[in-house]
Amino acid sequence: MDKKRVIILGAGPGGYTAAFLAADRGMKVTLIDENSRPGGVCLHRGCIPSKSLLHLSRLIEETRNAEAFGLKFQPPEIDLNRIREWSRGVISKMADGLISLCKQRGVDFVHGRARFLDGNNLMINDKEPIGFDHCILATGSQPISPPLFSKISNRILTSTTALELDEIPQRLLIVGGGYIGLEMGTIYSSLGSRVTVVEMTGDLLPGVDRDLVRSLLPRLKSQFQNIYLKTQVTSCELKGNQITTRFDGSGDVKSADYDRVLVAVGRKPNSMDLGLESTRIETDDKGFIKVDERYQTAEPSIFAIGDVIGGTMLAHKASAEGKTVVQILAGEGPNQKASCVPAVVFTDPELAWCGLTETEAKNTNRKVQVAKFPWGASGRAKTLGRPDGLTKLILDPDTEEVLGMGISGVGAGELIGEGVLAIDNGLKAKDLAHSIHPHPTLSETIMETAEAFYGVATHIYKKPTTRRGG
């Protein structure tokens, strides 16, 4: 039998994960991307470079705070050229690894731009048409840049251009108090910028569990020069070497000057100029591609995954969707149970959560019970000098099943996987409470949170309950 011909547009985490699994399943795979090497925005202009810089940021902050432990360091000398070289080196090695994996699996990687001719053919770089049995769209998204900032085009930064570190501005305005804005603010503040964050809603990280955000706020307030909530930018104009910015909000600030403005107000799908009009694919009013529960578009031969279909824009979500589509194409059928998708904000401290949040439970009138363990009672957190954390569980009060987990603190992103495992497998609080965790570690805060549910946590006192699990 002929191998099933699968073309994948977009070589980010969703695209290359799907390509590799399809090749492993014996399909003939072509992976197409506008970049000369695979990895997508995540590797080249997003997740990896930002986390590299956030690592440096944390190192800088740790040396600044080490005096409290009896260690005193000189202020660090920041060599932007060396930082850029190091970050690019990380990216290059990972991209080379993906190229090697393409060759090992027999995936044909093509550098170019593709446009659909119909539901089974497309053209790359306006050359010869290429046919396919199935196509997976994984073209991702790009930052939104509102027209309001068009007058300062040479001084505006996005989540992409900010990672290039052309310079460290003395005064940096960040528009948007979501995770991208706060992560970038953390980086630039550590490197020496005086950072101001402006957010139109009443809270930073709107939608995120307030218990988690509450642990982060004191540190952000010490790092950033200003945080303006319920405030909008009404105008930006370049006057000489300064960007004069006017605000409309609940505070006293009306105008201020900055050297650069970083806009982090959201992302839009890369669904334009793909020739979708030559297919039956439908998009919504924001350009996101419409799919069904199998990630299949209105064109039966074409599927779509990741940022381009909207929802939570996370690399690991796109990868999981890519695997699901390939399993469908291989005739295996998708996993019938929906998987829990974790989220991490890589600020300092990190915030991580998965499953049902307390806010979501309240909004849907779902009855839950919440258990919390403050990191001030964690021996490991104390030894790190970082007791500013919290672990919490969202539990079904009747079955004691784990419905959600939230963690704020150093390394929260490394800990949240245990919550995903618990939720996906229907574990109960007693399963976490009775699993022996190593001491002293941050992971044992999960065990003690579950123990707190029963009133038997060792390092905090809570009146014991009559529940059996403890």
C-alpha positions in Angstrom: 0.0 0.0 0.0 1.1 3.6 -0.7 2.1 5.5 2.4 -0.4 8.1 3.5 0.9 11.5 2.3 0.7 14.1 5.1 1.8 17.7 4.8 2.2 19.8 7.9 2.3 23.6 7.7 4.3 25.1 10.6 7.3 23.6 12.3 6.7 24.8 15.8 6.1 22.3 18.7 2.7 21.3 17.5 3.9 20.9 13.9 7.1 19.0 14.4 5.6 16.8 17.1 2.8 15.8 14.7 5.4 15.3 11.9 7.6 13.0 14.0 4.7 10.9 15.2 3.2 10.6 11.7 6.6 9.4 10.4 6.8 6.9 13.3 3.4 5.6 12.2 4.7 5.0 8.7 3.3 8.0 6.9 5.1 10.0 4.2 5.6 13.4 5.9 6.5 16.8 4.6 7.1 19.5 7.1 6.9 23.1 5.8 8.0 26.3 7.5 8.9 29.9 6.6 12.0 29.6 8.9 15.1 27.9 7.5 15.1 25.6 10.5 12.3 23.9 12.5 11.3 25.0 16.0 8.8 27.8 15.2 8.2 30.9 17.3 8.6 28.9 20.5 12.2 27.9 19.8 13.4 30.9 17.8 11.5 33.9 19.2 9.5 32.8 22.2 9.6 30.1 24.9 13.2 29.1 24.7 15.0 32.5 24.4 12.7 34.0 27.0 13.3 31.2 29.5 17.1 31.5 28.8 16.9 35.2 29.7 14.6 34.6 32.7 17.2 32.2 34.0 19.8 34.9 33.8 17.4 37.3 35.5 16.9 35.0 38.4 20.7 34.6 38.8 21.1 38.4 38.9 18.3 38.7 41.5 19.7 35.9 43.6 23.1 37.6 43.8 21.5 40.8 44.8 19.6 39.1 47.6 22.4 36.9 48.8 23.6 39.4 51.3 20.9 38.4 53.6 22.5 34.9 53.8 26.0 36.4 54.5 27.2 36.4 50.9 28.0 39.7 49.2 28.6 40.0 45.5 29.7 42.9 43.4 27.0 44.2 41.0 27.1 42.1 37.9 28.7 43.4 34.7 26.2 42.8 31.9 27.7 42.0 28.5 24.8 42.1 26.1 26.8 40.7 23.2 27.8 37.6 25.2 24.2 37.2 26.5 22.9 37.3 22.9 25.6 34.8 21.8 24.7 32.4 24.6 21.0 32.6 23.9 21.5 32.1 20.2 23.8 29.2 20.9 21.0 27.4 22.9 18.5 28.0 20.1 21.0 26.8 17.4 21.8 23.6 19.2 18.1 22.8 19.7 17.3 23.6 16.0 20.2 21.4 14.8 18.7 18.6 17.0 15.3 19.0 15.3 17.0 18.9 11.8 18.7 15.7 12.9 15.5 14.2 14.1 13.8 15.0 10.7 16.6 13.2 8.9 16.5 10.2 11.2 12.7 9.8 10.8 12.6 10.5 7.1 10.6 13.7 7.4 11.1 16.0 4.4 11.7 19.5 5.9 11.0 22.3 3.4 11.8 25.9 3.9 9.2 28.0 2.2 5.7 29.5 2.2 2.7 27.4 1.2 -0.7 28.3 -0.3 -3.6 26.0 -0.8 -4.8 25.4 -4.3 -7.7 23.2 -3.1 -8.4 20.6 -0.5 -5.7 18.2 -1.6 -3.1 20.3 -3.2 -0.9 23.3 -2.3 2.0 25.2 -3.8 5.3 26.0 -2.1 7.0 29.3 -3.0 4.8 29.6 -6.1 6.5 26.6 -7.7 5.2 23.1 -8.6 2.0 21.9 -6.8 2.3 19.2 -4.2 -0.6 16.8 -3.4 -1.5 15.4 -0.1 -3.9 13.0 1.5 -4.1 15.0 4.7 -2.7 18.3 5.9 -2.3 19.6 9.4 -2.3 23.4 9.8 0.0 24.5 12.7 1.0 28.0 11.6 0.8 29.5 15.1 0.2 33.2 15.9 1.9 36.5 16.1 1.8 39.6 18.5 -0.9 42.1 18.1 0.3 45.7 17.5 -2.6 48.2 17.8 -2.6 51.2 15.4 -2.2 53.4 18.5 1.5 52.7 18.5 2.2 53.1 14.8 3.8 56.5 15.3 6.7 55.0 17.3 7.3 52.0 15.0 11.1 52.2 15.5 10.8 52.3 19.3 8.1 49.8 19.8 8.9 46.3 21.1 6.9 43.1 20.9 7.4 39.8 22.7 9.5 38.8 19.6 11.7 41.9 19.2 12.2 42.4 22.9 14.1 39.1 23.1 16.7 40.3 20.7 18.1 42.6 23.4 19.3 45.4 21.0 19.6 47.6 24.0 18.5 47.9 27.7 16.3 51.1 27.8 16.6 53.2 30.9 12.8 53.6 31.0 10.6 50.9 29.6 6.8 51.0 29.4 5.1 47.6 29.2 1.5 47.7 27.9 -0.3 44.6 29.2 -0.2 42.9 32.6 -0.5 39.4 31.3 2.1 36.7 31.5 4.1 37.9 28.5 4.3 41.5 29.8 5.3 40.4 33.3 7.9 37.9 32.1 9.5 40.5 29.8 9.3 43.1 32.6 11.1 40.7 35.0 13.9 40.3 32.4 14.4 43.9 31.6 14.1 45.0 35.3 16.9 42.6 36.3 19.1 44.0 33.4 18.7 47.5 34.7 15.6 49.1 33.1 13.1 51.1 35.2 9.9 49.3 34.2 6.4 50.6 34.3 3.5 48.2 33.6 0.1 49.5 32.6 -3.0 47.1 32.6 -6.5 48.1 31.6 -8.2 45.7 34.0 -8.2 45.9 37.8 -5.6 43.1 38.3 -2.4 41.8 36.9 -2.7 38.4 35.2 -6.5 38.7 34.9 -8.1 35.3 35.1 -5.4 33.7 37.1 -6.1 32.4 40.7 -5.8 35.4 43.0 -4.1 33.3 45.7 -1.3 32.6 43.3 -1.0 36.2 42.1 -1.0 37.4 45.7 2.3 35.7 46.3 3.8 37.4 43.2 2.7 40.9 43.7 5.1 42.0 46.5 8.1 40.9 44.4 6.8 42.7 41.3 6.2 45.9 43.2 9.8 45.8 44.4 11.2 45.1 40.9 9.1 47.5 38.9 9.1 51.2 39.2 5.3 51.6 38.6 2.3 49.4 38.1 -0.8 51.2 36.9 -4.1 49.2 37.0 -7.4 50.2 35.4 -5.4 52.4 33.1 -5.2 52.6 29.3 -2.7 54.3 27.0 -4.5 56.9 24.9 -1.6 58.2 22.8 2.1 57.6 22.1 4.2 60.2 20.2 7.9 60.3 19.6 9.4 63.7 20.6 13.1 63.8 20.1 14.5 60.7 21.7 11.6 60.2 24.1 8.2 58.6 23.7 5.6 60.8 25.3 2.8 58.6 26.5 -0.6 59.7 27.8 -2.8 57.7 30.1 -6.4 57.5 31.0 -7.1 55.7 34.3 -8.0 55.7 37.9 -4.6 56.9 39.2 -3.0 60.3 39.2 -0.6 59.6 36.3 -1.6 61.4 33.1 1.6 61.5 31.1 5.1 60.2 31.2 8.2 59.7 28.9 9.9 56.4 28.0 12.7 55.2 25.9 10.9 52.1 24.6 7.4 50.7 24.7 6.8 47.0 24.8 3.3 46.0 23.7 2.0 42.7 25.0 -1.8 42.9 24.6 -2.4 39.5 22.9 -1.7 37.5 19.8 -3.5 36.9 16.5 -3.6 33.7 14.4 -1.4 33.2 11.3 -4.3 32.3 9.1 -3.8 35.0 6.4 -2.3 34.4 2.9 -2.6 30.7 3.1 -5.1 30.3 0.3 -7.9 29.2 2.6 -10.4 30.7 0.2 -9.5 27.9 -2.1 -10.7 25.4 0.4 -13.8 24.9 2.5 -12.0 26.0 5.7 -13.9 28.5 7.8 -12.6 31.1 10.2 -14.2 33.2 13.0 -14.3 37.0 13.1 -10.8 37.1 14.6 -9.3 34.8 12.0 -9.0 31.7 14.1 -9.7 28.5 12.1 -12.8 26.6 13.1 -12.4 22.9 13.9 -14.5 20.2 15.5 -13.7 18.0 18.5 -11.3 16.0 16.2 -9.5 19.2 15.1 -10.9 18.7 11.7 -11.8 21.7 9.6 -14.8 22.1 7.2 -12.4 20.7 4.6 -12.3 17.0 5.5 -8.7 16.5 4.4 -7.3 19.4 6.5 -6.9 19.6 10.3 -5.7 22.5 12.4 -4.0 22.6 15.8 -2.4 25.1 18.2 -2.6 28.8 18.3 -4.2 29.1 14.9 -7.4 27.6 16.3 -7.5 29.8 19.4 -8.1 28.8 23.0 -5.2 28.5 25.3 -2.1 29.4 23.4 0.5 27.1 24.8 3.2 25.0 23.1 2.4 21.8 25.0 -1.3 22.1 24.2 -0.4 22.3 20.4 1.9 19.3 20.8 -0.8 17.2 22.4 -3.3 18.2 19.7 -0.8 17.3 17.0 -0.5 13.8 18.5 -4.2 13.4 18.7 -4.6 14.3 15.0 -2.0 11.8 14.0 -3.6 9.1 16.0 -6.8 9.8 14.2 -5.1 9.6 10.8 -3.5 6.3 11.9 -6.9 4.9 12.7 -6.2 4.6 16.4 -8.8 7.1 17.5 -8.3 9.9 19.9 -8.1 9.5 23.7 -11.7 9.6 24.8 -10.8 11.4 28.1 -9.9 15.1 27.9 -6.4 15.7 29.2 -5.7 18.4 31.7 -3.6 21.2 30.3 -1.2 22.9 32.8 -0.1 26.6 32.5 3.0 28.2 33.9 3.9 31.9 34.3 7.7 32.1 34.5 8.0 35.1 36.7 9.8 35.0 40.0 8.2 33.4 41.8 6.7 31.2 39.1 2.9 30.5 39.0 1.5 27.2 37.8 -1.9 25.6 37.7 -3.9 22.9 36.1 -7.5 21.6 36.1 -10.3 23.5 37.8 -9.5 26.8 39.6 -11.2 28.2 42.6 -12.4 31.1 40.5 -13.9 28.8 37.8 -15.7 26.8 40.5 -17.3 29.9 42.0 -18.3 31.2 38.6 -20.1 27.9 37.7 -21.5 27.4 41.3 -19.6 24.2 41.6 -19.2 23.0 45.2 -15.5 22.4 46.0 -13.3 22.3 49.0 -9.9 24.0 49.0 -6.8 22.9 50.8 -3.7 25.1 51.1 -0.2 24.8 52.4 1.9 28.0 52.8 5.6 27.7 51.9 6.5 29.5 55.0 6.1 26.1 56.7 8.3 24.4 54.1 11.8 23.6 55.3 13.1 23.5 51.7 11.6 26.9 50.9 13.2 28.3 54.0 16.6 27.0 53.1 16.2 28.7 49.7 15.2 31.9 51.3 12.0 31.8 49.4 9.0 31.2 51.7 6.8 33.4 49.5 4.9 30.5 48.0 1.7 28.5 48.2 0.4 25.1 47.2 -3.3 24.6 46.9 -5.7 21.8 45.9 -9.2 22.1 44.5 -11.1 19.0 45.7 -14.5 17.4 45.3 -16.0 17.6 48.8 -17.9 14.3 48.3 -15.5 12.0 46.5 -12.3 13.8 47.6 -11.1 13.7 43.9 -8.4 16.1 42.9 -10.0 18.6 40.5 -7.3 21.2 40.3 -3.9 22.3 41.6 -2.3 25.7 41.9 1.3 26.5 42.9 3.2 29.7 43.4 6.8 29.7 44.3 10.3 28.9 43.0 10.2 26.1 40.5 6.4 25.8 40.5 6.5 24.9 36.8 8.6 21.8 37.6 6.1 20.7 40.3 2.8 21.1 38.5 3.1 17.8 36.6 2.1 15.9 39.7 -1.2 17.7 39.6 -1.7 16.9 35.9 -1.1 13.2 36.7 -3.5 13.3 39.6 -6.3 15.0 37.7 -6.0 12.9 34.5 -6.1 9.7 36.6 -8.9 10.6 38.9 -6.7 10.5 42.0 -8.0 11.5 45.4 -6.5 13.6 48.1 -5.5 10.5 50.1 -3.4 9.3 47.1 -1.3 12.4 47.4 -1.3 12.4 51.2 -0.1 8.7 51.3 2.6 9.0 48.7 5.9 9.5 50.4 7.7 12.6 49.2 11.4 13.3 49.8 12.4 15.7 52.6 13.3 18.5 52.4 11.9 19.3 49.0 9.3 21.6 47.6 7.4 18.6 46.2 6.4 17.6 49.7 4.3 20.7 49.9 1.9 18.8 47.6 1.7 15.9 50.1 1.2 18.3 53.0 -1.5 20.2 51.2 -3.4 16.9 50.8 -2.7 16.1 54.5 -4.0 19.6 55.4 -7.3 18.6 53.8 -7.6 15.9 56.4 -6.2 18.1 59.2 -3.1 16.0 59.7 -0.4 18.1 58.0 2.9 17.8 60.0 4.1 21.3 59.6 0.9 23.3 60.0 -1.8 22.8 62.5 -5.4 22.4 61.4 -8.1 20.7 63.5 -8.3 17.1 62.4 -11.3 16.1 60.4 -13.4 12.9 60.4 -12.4 12.1 56.9 -10.9 8.6 56.4 -8.1 9.5 54.0 -5.9 11.1 56.7 
